């Protein structure tokens, strides 16, 4: 009977039951927001009659069934959120008719099938989130038409093929997450055009080859993950230009070469994780200027030389792992100044000498490993 209703929101309650088919009679309704309840059942096809809708959110419920093709009749819709349910089936091609759509969230469901290339008709799209589903197929090259897109999350699916060069056309993109798929091939140099990108996650795919030097142009980057792929070659010296970088995660690849001296420019870096690679050379003293550093993990490489005493000034450091390398010399007494340190692993190297009594000041240390070295002297010191 509420046929004049324009706004309806009951988000964040504990409503149960199913969505009534009578909702389709609310022809003047502009916004329907019922996310964060305990609703069950399917999405009624009658939703397609609510042609005035600009906002529809049914996320965070327990809805089942498929996405009705009738949603394609909602041509005024700019916001559509069906995430965090247990929806099945495919993404209907008919949704492409919703040409004004700006935000589409369908993550955390059980959706299958492919990403329809026709979705490229959403030329004003700002955000697409379909992670945590069972989507297959490739990332359509047609998506390069999304030149206003700010966030793209397709992670944790079963997507294949290469990373399209057309992604380089998404110059407004700030967030790109494709982790835990089966993407392969080399990274396109065109990604370097994404100068507004702050987050790039390529974790756990089958990507290979060297990292394009053009990635050094992504000057806004805060978090960069290449971990668990098959990348090879050295880290580009151009990466030194990423001066806003806070997290660099590249473990479990086949990277070689030395750490470029230009990395000392990463003054904001908090996490540096490159264990399980083939890096050579030394741990440069210049890295001891990373004053924001909290985690340093370079284990299982081919690093040589000594531990720089300069690392003793990194008072934010909590996790330090250089195990399974070829490091030598004595353990720096300056490490006793690392009051925040909770994890320290220097095992399976060639360290010699004794533990310094200054290390007894590491009162927050919880895990300490120094196995398979040539250390001697007094086993343990405690703080005064």
Secondary structure, DSSP 8 states (H G I E B T S, - for coil): --TT--EEE--SS---S---GGGGG-TT--EEE--SS---S---GGGGG-TT-SEEE--SS---S---GGGGG-TT--EEE--SS---S---GGGGG-TT--EEE--SS---S---GGGGG-TT--EEE--SS---SB--GGGGG-TT--EEE--SS--BS---GGGGG-TT--EEE--SS--EE---GGGGG-TT--EEE--SSEEEE---GGGGG-TT--EEE--SSEEEE---GGGGG-TT--EEE--SSEE-S---GGGGG-TT--EEE--SS---S---GGGGG-TT--EEE--SS--EE---GGGGG-TT--EEE--SSEEEEE--GGGGG-TT--EEE--SSEEEE---GGGGG-TT--EEE--SSEE-S-S-----
